[in-house]
Amino acid sequence: MTKVFPSVLIALDVCAAGVYAAHGDWRRFIYWIAAATLTATVTF
């Protein structure tokens, strides 16, 4: 139960990265993937 919020945050980060990838903004795509990776690393 304690990992619900970080899991939702990771999912939202990946969704944001997908939106930026679809628009071809690769810098922001990398930013959001890095944010999701960092959150996953700290959480799990």
PDB file of N, CA, C and O in Angstrom:
ATOM      1  N   MET A   1       0.823  -1.195   0.000  1.00  0.00           N
ATOM      2  CA  MET A   1       0.000   0.000   0.000  1.00  0.00           C
ATOM      3  C   MET A   1       0.871   1.266   0.000  1.00  0.00           C
ATOM      4  O   MET A   1       0.455   2.303  -0.516  1.00  0.00           O
ATOM      5  N   THR A   2       2.055   1.184   0.567  1.00  0.00           N
ATOM      6  CA  THR A   2       2.903   2.377   0.656  1.00  0.00           C
ATOM      7  C   THR A   2       3.524   2.746  -0.691  1.00  0.00           C
ATOM      8  O   THR A   2       4.061   3.843  -0.838  1.00  0.00           O
ATOM      9  N   LYS A   3       3.460   1.856  -1.668  1.00  0.00           N
ATOM     10  CA  LYS A   3       4.079   2.126  -2.966  1.00  0.00           C
ATOM     11  C   LYS A   3       3.054   2.523  -4.029  1.00  0.00           C
ATOM     12  O   LYS A   3       3.375   2.562  -5.217  1.00  0.00           O
ATOM     13  N   VAL A   4       1.831   2.814  -3.610  1.00  0.00           N
ATOM     14  CA  VAL A   4       0.797   3.188  -4.572  1.00  0.00           C
ATOM     15  C   VAL A   4       1.104   4.556  -5.176  1.00  0.00           C
ATOM     16  O   VAL A   4       1.084   4.704  -6.398  1.00  0.00           O
ATOM     17  N   PHE A   5       1.383   5.549  -4.353  1.00  0.00           N
ATOM     18  CA  PHE A   5       1.653   6.890  -4.869  1.00  0.00           C
ATOM     19  C   PHE A   5       2.874   6.922  -5.782  1.00  0.00           C
ATOM     20  O   PHE A   5       2.793   7.499  -6.866  1.00  0.00           O
ATOM     21  N   PRO A   6       4.001   6.330  -5.394  1.00  0.00           N
ATOM     22  CA  PRO A   6       5.140   6.334  -6.317  1.00  0.00           C
ATOM     23  C   PRO A   6       4.851   5.593  -7.625  1.00  0.00           C
ATOM     24  O   PRO A   6       5.341   5.990  -8.682  1.00  0.00           O
ATOM     25  N   SER A   7       4.064   4.530  -7.559  1.00  0.00           N
ATOM     26  CA  SER A   7       3.715   3.807  -8.785  1.00  0.00           C
ATOM     27  C   SER A   7       2.862   4.657  -9.709  1.00  0.00           C
ATOM     28  O   SER A   7       3.055   4.640 -10.925  1.00  0.00           O
ATOM     29  N   VAL A   8       1.931   5.392  -9.150  1.00  0.00           N
ATOM     30  CA  VAL A   8       1.106   6.299  -9.956  1.00  0.00           C
ATOM     31  C   VAL A   8       1.973   7.401 -10.547  1.00  0.00           C
ATOM     32  O   VAL A   8       1.800   7.775 -11.707  1.00  0.00           O
ATOM     33  N   LEU A   9       2.893   7.915  -9.764  1.00  0.00           N
ATOM     34  CA  LEU A   9       3.791   8.961 -10.243  1.00  0.00           C
ATOM     35  C   LEU A   9       4.662   8.453 -11.392  1.00  0.00           C
ATOM     36  O   LEU A   9       4.875   9.169 -12.371  1.00  0.00           O
ATOM     37  N   ILE A  10       5.158   7.242 -11.279  1.00  0.00           N
ATOM     38  CA  ILE A  10       5.961   6.658 -12.359  1.00  0.00           C
ATOM     39  C   ILE A  10       5.120   6.516 -13.620  1.00  0.00           C
ATOM     40  O   ILE A  10       5.583   6.831 -14.717  1.00  0.00           O
ATOM     41  N   ALA A  11       3.891   6.046 -13.469  1.00  0.00           N
ATOM     42  CA  ALA A  11       3.005   5.893 -14.627  1.00  0.00           C
ATOM     43  C   ALA A  11       2.724   7.239 -15.293  1.00  0.00           C
ATOM     44  O   ALA A  11       2.714   7.334 -16.521  1.00  0.00           O
ATOM     45  N   LEU A  12       2.497   8.270 -14.498  1.00  0.00           N
ATOM     46  CA  LEU A  12       2.252   9.598 -15.063  1.00  0.00           C
ATOM     47  C   LEU A  12       3.489  10.146 -15.762  1.00  0.00           C
ATOM     48  O   LEU A  12       3.376  10.798 -16.800  1.00  0.00           O
ATOM     49  N   ASP A  13       4.657   9.888 -15.209  1.00  0.00           N
ATOM     50  CA  ASP A  13       5.901  10.317 -15.858  1.00  0.00           C
ATOM     51  C   ASP A  13       6.073   9.643 -17.215  1.00  0.00           C
ATOM     52  O   ASP A  13       6.459  10.287 -18.190  1.00  0.00           O
ATOM     53  N   VAL A  14       5.787   8.357 -17.272  1.00  0.00           N
ATOM     54  CA  VAL A  14       5.904   7.629 -18.536  1.00  0.00           C
ATOM     55  C   VAL A  14       4.863   8.125 -19.544  1.00  0.00           C
ATOM     56  O   VAL A  14       5.158   8.228 -20.735  1.00  0.00           O
ATOM     57  N   CYS A  15       3.663   8.428 -19.081  1.00  0.00           N
ATOM     58  CA  CYS A  15       2.634   8.973 -19.972  1.00  0.00           C
ATOM     59  C   CYS A  15       3.049  10.333 -20.518  1.00  0.00           C
ATOM     60  O   CYS A  15       2.854  10.615 -21.701  1.00  0.00           O
ATOM     61  N   ALA A  16       3.616  11.169 -19.670  1.00  0.00           N
ATOM     62  CA  ALA A  16       4.091  12.472 -20.129  1.00  0.00           C
ATOM     63  C   ALA A  16       5.202  12.299 -21.159  1.00  0.00           C
ATOM     64  O   ALA A  16       5.251  13.022 -22.154  1.00  0.00           O
ATOM     65  N   ALA A  17       6.085  11.348 -20.919  1.00  0.00           N
ATOM     66  CA  ALA A  17       7.155  11.079 -21.881  1.00  0.00           C
ATOM     67  C   ALA A  17       6.577  10.627 -23.214  1.00  0.00           C
ATOM     68  O   ALA A  17       7.079  11.006 -24.272  1.00  0.00           O
ATOM     69  N   GLY A  18       5.541   9.833 -23.169  1.00  0.00           N
ATOM     70  CA  GLY A  18       4.896   9.371 -24.403  1.00  0.00           C
ATOM     71  C   GLY A  18       4.295  10.508 -25.206  1.00  0.00           C
ATOM     72  O   GLY A  18       4.375  10.517 -26.434  1.00  0.00           O
ATOM     73  N   VAL A  19       3.697  11.460 -24.522  1.00  0.00           N
ATOM     74  CA  VAL A  19       3.116  12.617 -25.211  1.00  0.00           C
ATOM     75  C   VAL A  19       4.209  13.427 -25.895  1.00  0.00           C
ATOM     76  O   VAL A  19       4.063  13.821 -27.052  1.00  0.00           O
ATOM     77  N   TYR A  20       5.294  13.674 -25.187  1.00  0.00           N
ATOM     78  CA  TYR A  20       6.388  14.442 -25.786  1.00  0.00           C
ATOM     79  C   TYR A  20       7.057  13.676 -26.924  1.00  0.00           C
ATOM     80  O   TYR A  20       7.482  14.285 -27.906  1.00  0.00           O
ATOM     81  N   ALA A  21       7.157  12.365 -26.809  1.00  0.00           N
ATOM     82  CA  ALA A  21       7.739  11.564 -27.893  1.00  0.00           C
ATOM     83  C   ALA A  21       6.851  11.626 -29.135  1.00  0.00           C
ATOM     84  O   ALA A  21       7.344  11.685 -30.262  1.00  0.00           O
ATOM     85  N   ALA A  22       5.542  11.612 -28.915  1.00  0.00           N
ATOM     86  CA  ALA A  22       4.614  11.683 -30.043  1.00  0.00           C
ATOM     87  C   ALA A  22       4.725  13.011 -30.787  1.00  0.00           C
ATOM     88  O   ALA A  22       4.493  13.075 -31.995  1.00  0.00           O
ATOM     89  N   HIS A  23       5.078  14.061 -30.064  1.00  0.00           N
ATOM     90  CA  HIS A  23       5.234  15.381 -30.685  1.00  0.00           C
ATOM     91  C   HIS A  23       6.652  15.656 -31.156  1.00  0.00           C
ATOM     92  O   HIS A  23       6.929  16.715 -31.719  1.00  0.00           O
ATOM     93  N   GLY A  24       7.551  14.706 -30.926  1.00  0.00           N
ATOM     94  CA  GLY A  24       8.913  14.837 -31.405  1.00  0.00           C
ATOM     95  C   GLY A  24       9.817  15.689 -30.536  1.00  0.00           C
ATOM     96  O   GLY A  24      10.895  16.091 -30.975  1.00  0.00           O
ATOM     97  N   ASP A  25       9.396  15.973 -29.307  1.00  0.00           N
ATOM     98  CA  ASP A  25      10.217  16.765 -28.386  1.00  0.00           C
ATOM     99  C   ASP A  25      11.064  15.803 -27.557  1.00  0.00           C
ATOM    100  O   ASP A  25      10.667  15.387 -26.469  1.00  0.00           O
ATOM    101  N   TRP A  26      12.244  15.455 -28.094  1.00  0.00           N
ATOM    102  CA  TRP A  26      13.057  14.404 -27.501  1.00  0.00           C
ATOM    103  C   TRP A  26      13.720  14.828 -26.203  1.00  0.00           C
ATOM    104  O   TRP A  26      13.978  13.985 -25.344  1.00  0.00           O
ATOM    105  N   ARG A  27      14.000  16.103 -26.039  1.00  0.00           N
ATOM    106  CA  ARG A  27      14.608  16.551 -24.777  1.00  0.00           C
ATOM    107  C   ARG A  27      13.655  16.345 -23.601  1.00  0.00           C
ATOM    108  O   ARG A  27      14.054  15.845 -22.549  1.00  0.00           O
ATOM    109  N   ARG A  28      12.414  16.726 -23.785  1.00  0.00           N
ATOM    110  CA  ARG A  28      11.439  16.541 -22.696  1.00  0.00           C
ATOM    111  C   ARG A  28      11.092  15.074 -22.505  1.00  0.00           C
ATOM    112  O   ARG A  28      10.803  14.644 -21.388  1.00  0.00           O
ATOM    113  N   PHE A  29      11.119  14.303 -23.585  1.00  0.00           N
ATOM    114  CA  PHE A  29      10.919  12.857 -23.475  1.00  0.00           C
ATOM    115  C   PHE A  29      11.983  12.254 -22.561  1.00  0.00           C
ATOM    116  O   PHE A  29      11.663  11.492 -21.648  1.00  0.00           O
ATOM    117  N   ILE A  30      13.241  12.595 -22.807  1.00  0.00           N
ATOM    118  CA  ILE A  30      14.340  12.079 -21.990  1.00  0.00           C
ATOM    119  C   ILE A  30      14.203  12.543 -20.547  1.00  0.00           C
ATOM    120  O   ILE A  30      14.478  11.784 -19.618  1.00  0.00           O
ATOM    121  N   TYR A  31      13.778  13.791 -20.358  1.00  0.00           N
ATOM    122  CA  TYR A  31      13.591  14.315 -19.005  1.00  0.00           C
ATOM    123  C   TYR A  31      12.578  13.472 -18.231  1.00  0.00           C
ATOM    124  O   TYR A  31      12.840  13.070 -17.097  1.00  0.00           O
ATOM    125  N   TRP A  32      11.424  13.205 -18.841  1.00  0.00           N
ATOM    126  CA  TRP A  32      10.371  12.476 -18.128  1.00  0.00           C
ATOM    127  C   TRP A  32      10.717  11.005 -17.923  1.00  0.00           C
ATOM    128  O   TRP A  32      10.335  10.419 -16.910  1.00  0.00           O
ATOM    129  N   ILE A  33      11.432  10.403 -18.867  1.00  0.00           N
ATOM    130  CA  ILE A  33      11.894   9.028 -18.671  1.00  0.00           C
ATOM    131  C   ILE A  33      12.908   8.979 -17.531  1.00  0.00           C
ATOM    132  O   ILE A  33      12.897   8.054 -16.719  1.00  0.00           O
ATOM    133  N   ALA A  34      13.786   9.985 -17.477  1.00  0.00           N
ATOM    134  CA  ALA A  34      14.761  10.049 -16.378  1.00  0.00           C
ATOM    135  C   ALA A  34      14.055  10.241 -15.039  1.00  0.00           C
ATOM    136  O   ALA A  34      14.455   9.648 -14.037  1.00  0.00           O
ATOM    137  N   ALA A  35      13.013  11.063 -15.015  1.00  0.00           N
ATOM    138  CA  ALA A  35      12.252  11.263 -13.775  1.00  0.00           C
ATOM    139  C   ALA A  35      11.592   9.962 -13.328  1.00  0.00           C
ATOM    140  O   ALA A  35      11.603   9.637 -12.140  1.00  0.00           O
ATOM    141  N   ALA A  36      11.019   9.218 -14.268  1.00  0.00           N
ATOM    142  CA  ALA A  36      10.392   7.938 -13.932  1.00  0.00           C
ATOM    143  C   ALA A  36      11.435   6.945 -13.429  1.00  0.00           C
ATOM    144  O   ALA A  36      11.184   6.204 -12.478  1.00  0.00           O
ATOM    145  N   THR A  37      12.603   6.929 -14.066  1.00  0.00           N
ATOM    146  CA  THR A  37      13.676   6.026 -13.660  1.00  0.00           C
ATOM    147  C   THR A  37      14.174   6.371 -12.260  1.00  0.00           C
ATOM    148  O   THR A  37      14.383   5.487 -11.429  1.00  0.00           O
ATOM    149  N   LEU A  38      14.359   7.650 -12.013  1.00  0.00           N
ATOM    150  CA  LEU A  38      14.812   8.078 -10.690  1.00  0.00           C
ATOM    151  C   LEU A  38      13.801   7.705  -9.602  1.00  0.00           C
ATOM    152  O   LEU A  38      14.179   7.213  -8.538  1.00  0.00           O
ATOM    153  N   THR A  39      12.531   7.940  -9.872  1.00  0.00           N
ATOM    154  CA  THR A  39      11.497   7.593  -8.893  1.00  0.00           C
ATOM    155  C   THR A  39      11.468   6.078  -8.649  1.00  0.00           C
ATOM    156  O   THR A  39      11.338   5.630  -7.510  1.00  0.00           O
ATOM    157  N   ALA A  40      11.587   5.312  -9.708  1.00  0.00           N
ATOM    158  CA  ALA A  40      11.583   3.853  -9.565  1.00  0.00           C
ATOM    159  C   ALA A  40      12.807   3.373  -8.783  1.00  0.00           C
ATOM    160  O   ALA A  40      12.712   2.463  -7.959  1.00  0.00           O
ATOM    161  N   THR A  41      13.946   3.992  -9.049  1.00  0.00           N
ATOM    162  CA  THR A  41      15.175   3.595  -8.355  1.00  0.00           C
ATOM    163  C   THR A  41      15.092   3.882  -6.863  1.00  0.00           C
ATOM    164  O   THR A  41      15.507   3.062  -6.044  1.00  0.00           O
ATOM    165  N   VAL A  42      14.568   5.024  -6.517  1.00  0.00           N
ATOM    166  CA  VAL A  42      14.464   5.408  -5.106  1.00  0.00           C
ATOM    167  C   VAL A  42      13.384   4.585  -4.402  1.00  0.00           C
ATOM    168  O   VAL A  42      13.543   4.229  -3.234  1.00  0.00           O
ATOM    169  N   THR A  43      12.306   4.285  -5.091  1.00  0.00           N
ATOM    170  CA  THR A  43      11.178   3.592  -4.474  1.00  0.00           C
ATOM    171  C   THR A  43      11.435   2.111  -4.318  1.00  0.00           C
ATOM    172  O   THR A  43      11.179   1.542  -3.257  1.00  0.00           O
ATOM    173  N   PHE A  44      11.935   1.485  -5.359  1.00  0.00           N
ATOM    174  CA  PHE A  44      12.093   0.031  -5.341  1.00  0.00           C
ATOM    175  C   PHE A  44      13.542  -0.306  -5.198  1.00  0.00           C
ATOM    176  O   PHE A  44      13.902  -1.482  -5.160  1.00  0.00           O
TER     177      PHE A  44
END
